[in-house]
Amino acid sequence: MRRLNAVPTERFHLWLMLASTFSTGVIDALGYLGLDQVFTGNMTGNVLLLGMAFAGGADLPTLRPALALVCFMLGAALAGRVLRRGAEGWSAQVSVSLGVVAGWIALLAVFTALVDVQTVDVLGSVTTSSMAAAMGIQAATARHLKVAEISTVVVTSTITGLASDSRLAGGNGHFWARRVLAISLILMGAVAGAALLNVGLWLGFTVSALISTTVAVLGSVRYHRDRRPAVEV
């Protein structure tokens, strides 16, 4: 614990957001592979799926990606309203938002363990919509924290930055390590999510919930530790 306390707060937040990025990889693998080709964190994927489906793409889903897109936006809007009440950086509102994400995913773990959502269309749609809302909250919270190059839900801009700022492109390679980590972690999360599906949706949700809970708890503990000297003064 002392070693963690010695880590600068900015770097500590980076580690937490990287963990959330891995968790997003797990969640998106569950949605796409386990629940009818729905991205619940990467909304670019859903927009593309909808566009191709509207153009006549064979066997492409429309309802669940559309619902996921709307619910993601609703989750982000709700988080944005809550987070505006707090200060910049980590705050009590950030702890609450990430706690909601963790609790939400934990409920999905229990729900999918008890109910076969993959064989009932309505339940599958409810599940993917709930996943997307939770990811919207997480994405808005990460945006509020402003950890450079880490959005937790998408890595297109991260890949662009990695390439365009590289020494090969004449840049200084700034932030290359965190960019590589973000890309690698969302990839590894997707691998893990796909593997966990061999056991069941519930296990993937359980792993994601544990990660999200750890992020929320550690972040909150660090926030209160950092505030203590200021309060004492």
C-alpha positions as CSV (number, residue, x, y, z in Angstrom):
1,M,0.0,0.0,0.0
2,R,2.9,2.4,0.7
3,R,4.2,1.8,-2.8
4,L,0.8,2.8,-4.2
5,N,0.7,5.9,-2.1
6,A,4.1,6.9,-3.5
7,V,2.8,6.8,-7.1
8,P,1.9,10.3,-8.3
9,T,-1.9,10.9,-8.5
10,E,-1.8,11.5,-12.3
11,R,-0.1,8.2,-12.9
12,F,-2.4,6.4,-10.5
13,H,-5.4,7.7,-12.5
14,L,-3.7,6.5,-15.7
15,W,-3.4,3.0,-14.3
16,L,-7.0,2.9,-13.2
17,M,-8.2,4.1,-16.7
18,L,-6.0,1.5,-18.3
19,A,-7.7,-1.2,-16.2
20,S,-11.1,0.2,-17.3
21,T,-9.9,-0.1,-20.9
22,F,-9.2,-3.8,-20.4
23,S,-12.7,-4.2,-18.9
24,T,-14.2,-2.5,-21.9
25,G,-12.5,-5.1,-24.2
26,V,-14.2,-7.8,-22.1
27,I,-17.6,-6.2,-22.3
28,D,-17.4,-5.5,-26.1
29,A,-16.4,-9.1,-26.7
30,L,-19.4,-10.3,-24.7
31,G,-21.8,-8.0,-26.6
32,Y,-20.5,-8.7,-30.1
33,L,-19.8,-12.5,-29.8
34,G,-22.4,-13.4,-27.3
35,L,-25.3,-11.0,-28.0
36,D,-26.0,-10.6,-31.7
37,Q,-23.0,-8.5,-32.9
38,V,-23.6,-5.5,-30.7
39,F,-20.8,-3.2,-29.6
40,T,-21.6,-1.8,-26.2
41,G,-18.5,0.3,-25.6
42,N,-17.2,1.1,-29.2
43,M,-20.1,3.2,-30.6
44,T,-18.2,3.7,-33.9
45,G,-18.8,0.0,-34.6
46,N,-22.6,0.3,-34.0
47,V,-22.8,3.4,-36.3
48,L,-21.1,1.4,-39.1
49,L,-23.2,-1.7,-38.5
50,L,-26.4,0.4,-38.7
51,G,-25.2,2.2,-41.9
52,M,-24.4,-1.1,-43.6
53,A,-27.6,-2.7,-42.5
54,F,-29.7,0.3,-43.8
55,A,-27.9,-0.1,-47.1
56,G,-29.1,-3.7,-47.3
57,G,-26.3,-5.6,-45.6
58,A,-27.3,-9.2,-45.2
59,D,-28.1,-10.5,-41.8
60,L,-26.8,-7.4,-39.9
61,P,-28.6,-6.5,-36.7
62,T,-30.3,-3.1,-36.4
63,L,-32.5,-3.0,-33.3
64,R,-29.8,-3.9,-30.7
65,P,-27.1,-1.6,-32.1
66,A,-29.6,1.3,-32.3
67,L,-30.7,0.7,-28.7
68,A,-27.1,0.4,-27.6
69,L,-26.2,3.7,-29.3
70,V,-29.2,5.5,-27.6
71,C,-28.5,4.0,-24.2
72,F,-24.8,4.8,-24.4
73,M,-25.7,8.4,-25.0
74,L,-28.2,8.5,-22.2
75,G,-25.6,7.0,-19.8
76,A,-23.0,9.6,-20.9
77,A,-25.6,12.4,-20.5
78,L,-26.6,11.3,-17.0
79,A,-22.9,11.0,-16.0
80,G,-22.2,14.4,-17.5
81,R,-24.9,16.0,-15.4
82,V,-23.6,14.4,-12.2
83,L,-20.0,15.1,-12.9
84,R,-20.5,18.8,-13.5
85,R,-21.4,19.2,-9.8
86,G,-17.9,18.1,-8.8
87,A,-14.5,19.7,-9.2
88,E,-12.1,18.8,-12.0
89,G,-10.1,15.6,-11.6
90,W,-11.3,12.9,-9.2
91,S,-14.2,13.9,-7.0
92,A,-16.9,12.3,-5.0
93,Q,-19.0,12.4,-8.2
94,V,-16.4,10.4,-10.1
95,S,-16.4,7.7,-7.3
96,V,-20.2,7.5,-7.5
97,S,-20.2,7.3,-11.3
98,L,-17.6,4.5,-11.4
99,G,-19.4,2.8,-8.5
100,V,-22.6,2.8,-10.5
101,V,-20.8,1.2,-13.4
102,A,-19.4,-1.5,-11.2
103,G,-22.7,-2.2,-9.5
104,W,-24.5,-2.2,-12.9
105,I,-22.2,-4.8,-14.4
106,A,-22.4,-6.9,-11.2
107,L,-26.1,-7.0,-11.5
108,L,-25.8,-8.1,-15.2
109,A,-23.5,-10.9,-14.0
110,V,-26.1,-12.1,-11.6
111,F,-28.9,-11.7,-14.1
112,T,-27.1,-13.6,-16.9
113,A,-26.2,-16.4,-14.4
114,L,-29.9,-16.9,-13.6
115,V,-31.5,-16.2,-17.0
116,D,-30.6,-17.4,-20.5
117,V,-30.7,-14.0,-22.2
118,Q,-29.1,-15.4,-25.4
119,T,-32.3,-17.3,-26.4
120,V,-34.9,-14.6,-25.6
121,D,-34.7,-11.6,-27.9
122,V,-36.2,-9.1,-25.4
123,L,-33.9,-10.1,-22.6
124,G,-30.9,-9.9,-25.0
125,S,-31.9,-6.4,-26.0
126,V,-32.3,-5.3,-22.4
127,T,-28.9,-6.8,-21.6
128,T,-27.0,-5.0,-24.4
129,S,-28.8,-1.7,-23.7
130,S,-27.9,-1.9,-20.1
131,M,-24.3,-2.7,-21.0
132,A,-24.1,0.3,-23.3
133,A,-25.6,2.6,-20.7
134,A,-22.9,1.5,-18.2
135,M,-20.2,2.1,-20.8
136,G,-21.6,5.5,-21.5
137,I,-21.2,6.4,-17.9
138,Q,-17.7,5.0,-17.8
139,A,-16.7,6.9,-21.0
140,A,-18.1,10.2,-19.7
141,T,-16.2,9.7,-16.4
142,A,-12.9,9.0,-18.2
143,R,-13.5,12.1,-20.3
144,H,-14.0,14.2,-17.1
145,L,-10.8,12.8,-15.6
146,K,-8.8,13.9,-18.7
147,V,-6.2,11.3,-18.6
148,A,-4.3,12.0,-21.8
149,E,-4.8,9.6,-24.6
150,I,-7.1,7.3,-22.6
151,S,-10.9,7.2,-23.3
152,T,-11.4,3.6,-22.1
153,V,-13.9,2.8,-24.8
154,V,-12.1,3.4,-28.2
155,V,-8.6,3.4,-29.5
156,T,-8.8,4.7,-33.0
157,S,-7.6,8.2,-31.9
158,T,-4.9,6.4,-29.8
159,I,-3.6,4.5,-32.8
160,T,-3.7,7.6,-34.9
161,G,-1.7,9.5,-32.2
162,L,0.8,6.6,-31.8
163,A,1.5,6.6,-35.6
164,S,1.4,10.3,-36.3
165,D,3.5,11.3,-33.3
166,S,6.0,8.5,-33.8
167,R,9.7,9.2,-34.6
168,L,9.0,7.5,-38.0
169,A,6.6,10.3,-38.7
170,G,9.1,12.9,-37.5
171,G,7.5,13.3,-34.1
172,N,8.9,12.9,-30.6
173,G,6.9,9.7,-29.7
174,H,5.2,11.5,-26.7
175,F,2.8,9.2,-24.8
176,W,3.9,6.2,-26.9
177,A,4.0,3.9,-23.8
178,R,0.4,4.6,-22.6
179,R,-0.9,4.5,-26.1
180,V,0.6,1.0,-26.7
181,L,-0.7,-0.1,-23.3
182,A,-4.3,1.1,-24.1
183,I,-4.3,-0.6,-27.5
184,S,-2.8,-3.8,-26.0
185,L,-5.2,-3.9,-23.0
186,I,-8.4,-3.5,-25.0
187,L,-7.1,-6.2,-27.3
188,M,-6.3,-8.5,-24.4
189,G,-9.7,-7.7,-22.8
190,A,-11.4,-8.8,-26.0
191,V,-9.4,-12.0,-26.0
192,A,-10.3,-12.6,-22.4
193,G,-14.0,-11.8,-23.0
194,A,-14.1,-14.3,-25.9
195,A,-12.4,-17.0,-23.8
196,L,-14.8,-16.4,-20.9
197,L,-17.8,-16.8,-23.2
198,N,-16.9,-20.5,-23.4
199,V,-18.1,-20.7,-19.8
200,G,-20.9,-18.2,-20.0
201,L,-21.8,-14.5,-20.2
202,W,-22.0,-14.3,-16.4
203,L,-18.3,-15.1,-16.0
204,G,-17.3,-12.3,-18.3
205,F,-19.5,-9.8,-16.5
206,T,-18.1,-11.0,-13.2
207,V,-14.5,-10.3,-14.3
208,S,-15.5,-6.9,-15.6
209,A,-17.4,-6.1,-12.4
210,L,-14.4,-7.0,-10.3
211,I,-12.2,-4.8,-12.3
212,S,-14.6,-1.9,-12.3
213,T,-15.1,-2.3,-8.5
214,T,-11.4,-2.3,-7.9
215,V,-11.0,0.9,-10.0
216,A,-13.8,2.7,-8.1
217,V,-12.6,1.7,-4.7
218,L,-8.9,2.4,-5.3
219,G,-9.7,5.7,-6.9
220,S,-12.0,6.8,-4.1
221,V,-9.4,5.8,-1.4
222,R,-6.7,7.7,-3.2
223,Y,-9.0,10.7,-3.6
224,H,-9.7,10.9,0.2
225,R,-6.0,10.4,0.9
226,D,-5.1,13.3,-1.3
227,R,-7.8,15.5,0.2
228,R,-6.6,14.9,3.8
229,P,-3.7,17.3,3.8
230,A,-5.8,20.0,2.4
231,V,-8.5,19.5,4.9
232,E,-6.0,19.5,7.7
233,V,-4.5,22.8,6.5
